[in-house]
Amino acid sequence: MFQTFRNAWKIPELKNRLLFTLAILVVYRLGCAIPVPFVSSTALTQMFASNGDMLSYLNMMSGGALARCTLFALGVTPYINASIIVQLLTVAIPSLENLAKEADGQQKLQQINRYAGAVIALIMGIGYYFVIRNMNALEYRDGAAGIFAAVVIIATFVAGAQLITWCGEQIDDKGIGNGVSLLIFASIVSNWSSLYTSVTGLLTQAASGKPQYYFFLPLLVVLALVAVVFVIIMTNAERRINIQYAKRVVGRKQMGGQNSYLPLKLNMSGVMPIPARSAASCRSIPRHIRCGTRSSGRSTTPPGCTS
């Protein structure tokens, strides 16, 4: 494996593509560290510590940028959702199905994905603004200053989401490909810093007189390795259906009679269940909308919300 990496750097074109991909990933991580103006980070930390599935999932997909309310807070979620919606509509709407069969149909569908992603980013940006407004994480809430802050925050979210989409497309064109997948991978890997905190907590518990925690750490390592091996096996697993070609005579020669097989991947959906996880997280949308739009002057907390 290491020899393959060394050989890759010896090919100028491949080397340039690798360097370009790394540069885009660095820009992406920098955007995840640039905070949006007019937002207090302390209140956001408390909000994500007390809320559950939906915000935690979106925060993971954005590499922790959502919890810090940064430029790339929405991550690639709007683009992924737009792609899934357009693919489903392509099957349901005949005009889109015919468009996909045209010579330049995929380019037109890609353009539709961009517009749909912008609309979804706008909706998510507005919803997230009301959530952080309700949590008293804004410096300006009322009057002209509040309106200006709202426009700036929402516009920043939408622009950041579109910039991420552009970065993914640049990796596809000038990099090593799979741009959006690489951005998601970078977002998930960036959250591995929490692993150090977990390990430190286990060691602290063990040092405080609980020796059973010394066994938890190697157990977690073994479980992590088992999970990785299981994912690799499931990804590469396939069922081979035997195919036997009939024999035929051409002149004086006998042709055919060979055996082959048709490989069927066990996990044909690939990584599609991962973005589809957002569909399950949508169950939390009504609760977060209720929490985000409740009046700040109410003395009672709506069911399912945290004060």
N, C-alpha and C positions, 0 to 999 in steps of 0.2 A: 504493500500500500504506500509506504513512504517513498519507495522507488518511483511509483507512478506520479507522486507529487513532484519529485525532483525532475522527472522527465517533462512534466507539464511546463515547468519554468524555462525549459530549454527551447520551447517553441515560441517564437515571438508573438504570433497572433493570439495563441492561447494565453500567454503571459499577460498581454494587454487586456484581454477579456477578464482575466482574474483580478487584475489590479483595478479595472473599472468597476467590477462588482464590489470589491472591497471598499472602494471610494463611495459608492452609493450607500452601502451599509453604514459607513461612518457618518454620512450626511443624515441618514435616517435616525441613527442613535443620537446625533446632536439635536435633531428636531424634537426628539422625545425628552430632551432635557431643557428646552427653551420654554419657560412658563408663559401662560397667557396673561395679559395685563388685567388689573382690577380684581384679582382673585387671591384669597388668603389660603395658603397651603395647610395651615393648622386645622381649620375646620374640615377640609377635605380628607385629611388623614383620619379624623374621628368618624367621618361619614362612612368611609370604606371599611373601617374596622367594625362598624356595627351593622352594615348591610350585607346581604347574601348573594345568591346565585348570579343574578343578572349582571350587576356591576362588577363582581369579581371575575366573571367570564370576560366581559368587555375589557377589563383592566389587564387581564392576562394576554388577550389578543393584541393589545396596544403596547405591551412591554412595560407596564407600570405607568405609562404616560397619562392614562385617564385619571389615576389617583392623584397625580401631580398637576393635572390640568395644564398640559403643555400643548405645543403647537400640533403635535401628532396624536392628540388625545383619543380621537376616534379610530385610529389605526386603519387597518384594511377591511374592517367589518362592513362599511357601506359598499365597497366595491364587490366584496364576496356576496353579500345579500343581493345586490343588483344583478350579478352574474347568474345566480341561482334563479331569480325571478324571470330574467330574460330567457333562460334555457327552458323553463317550464312554459312560458308563454309561446315559445317557438313551436312547441308541440300542440298547444291549444288553439293558436291563431293561425289560420291558413296563410295569411299574407306574410307573417314572419317566417313561416316554414318555407314558403317560396323564396323569400329573400335569402335565407340561409343556403339555398341550393344554387344561387347565382355565383358567377365567377368571383366577384368582389363582395359576396354576401357576408363573409366573416368579418371583413373590415367594417362594414356598415353595422353589424351587430355589436362589434367592439365599440363603435361610436355611441350606440344606444346604451351600452353598459356604462359608458362614462357619464352620460346625461342622467341615467337612472341612479348611478352612484352619487352624483351631486345632489339630487333630490333627497335621497335617503340620508346623506350626510347633513343636509339642511334640517330635516326632521329630527335626526338624532342630536344635532347641535342645539336646537331649540329646547328639546326635552332635557338635555343635560344642563342647559343654562337655568331652567326653572328648578332643577334639583339643587344645584349649588346656590341658587338664590334663596331657596327655602332653608338651606342649612346655614344661612347667614355667613356665607363665604365670600361675599362681594363687598368691595369697598364702597360702591355707589349703587343704590337700589332704586331711588325715587328721583323724580324730576328729570331735567334735561341730561344731567350727568348719568343717571341710571339708564336712560334710553341709549345714550352714546356708548356706555359700557356694554349694554346688551348687544348692540350692533357689532361692536368690535369683537366681542367674544365669539358670537355665532359665526361671523365672517371668518375669523381665525380658524375655527373648527372646520368649516367647509373647505377653506383654502388648504389647510393641512391635509385633509383627506384626499383632495384632488392631487396634491403634490406627491403623496405616497403612491397613488395610482400611476402617476407619471414616472416615478422612480422605478416601480415594478416593470413598466413597459420598457424603460431604458435598459434594464438588466436583460430583458428578453431580446432586445435588438442588438445591443452592443456588449452585453455581458455573457454569462454562461447559461442564461435561460432560467425559467422557473422563478421569475422575479417576485411575484406575490408570495410564493411558497417560501422563498428565502427570507423575505421580510417577516413572515409569520414565525419562521424558525428563529430569527434574530430576536424577535419579541419574547418568545418563550424562554430562550437561553438567557436573556437579560434578567429574568426573574430567578435565576439560579443563585443569586446572592442570598436569598432567603434560606438556602440550604445550609449555608455557613451558620446562620442564626439558629437553625434547628439543631445542628450538631453541637454548637456551643451550649445550647440549653440542655441537651442530653448529658453532656459532660458535667455541667454545673449541678444537675440533679444527682448524678452519680457521686460527685465529690462531696455533696451535702449529706451523705449517709444513706443513699439509695443505690446499692451496688447492682440492682437488677437493670439499671439503665445502661450499664456497660455492655449488656447483651443486646440491647435494642439497636445500637449503632451498627454492629456487623449484620444484624438481621435486616436492617433497612438497606444496607449495601447489597445483600443477597437478593432481596426482593426487587431492587432496582435492576440488577443484572438479569433476573428472571423475566422481568417485564420487557426489557430490551430484546432479549433472545426470543421471547414469545411474539413480539411485534414483527421481528425479522422473519421468523418462520411463517407467520400468517401472511405476511406480504409476499413472500416468495412461493408459498404453497400453491400447487396447481393440481388439477385432476386431468389426467391424460386419457382421452377417448381414442381407442384404437381405430384406425382407418385402413381398410384392406382394399387395394385397387384390383379390379378384375383383370384377368389375363386376356390378351387379345393377340391375334396372329396377323402380322403385316408381312405379306410375301411369304418368305420361308423362315422369318424370324418371329419368335414369341416375345411380345412386349408386355410390360406391366407385371402384375402379381406381387408388387412390393407392399410392404406394410409401413404405415406412418401413424402419427397420432395428432389429435387436435387438443392443444393445451387450453384448459379453462382455469383462469385464476380463481382461487378460492375467495379472495377479497377483491372482487371486481370494482367495487365502489371506491377503492383507494382511500383518499383522505376526505372524501365528501362528507362522511358522518361528522367530521370535526366542525366545519362551518355550519352543518345542519344542527349542531348543538345549540346554535342561537335560536332555533325554533322552539326548543324546550325552554330556553331562557325567556322567551316572550311571555310565558305564563306570569312572569314577575312584572311585566309592563304596567298592568292596571294598578298594582300596589305602588310602584314608583311614581306613576302619574298622580295618584291620590296624595302621596307624600309630598310631591314636588309642587302641587298646585294648591295645597291647603293654605288657609290664611294664617299668617304669622301671629295674629292676635288671638287665635283660639287657645283656650286653656286645656283642651283635651286633645289627645293624640289619636288619629284615626287608627282602626285596627290594622295590624301588620306593619305599622311604621314605628320608627324609633325616635324618641325625642332628643 
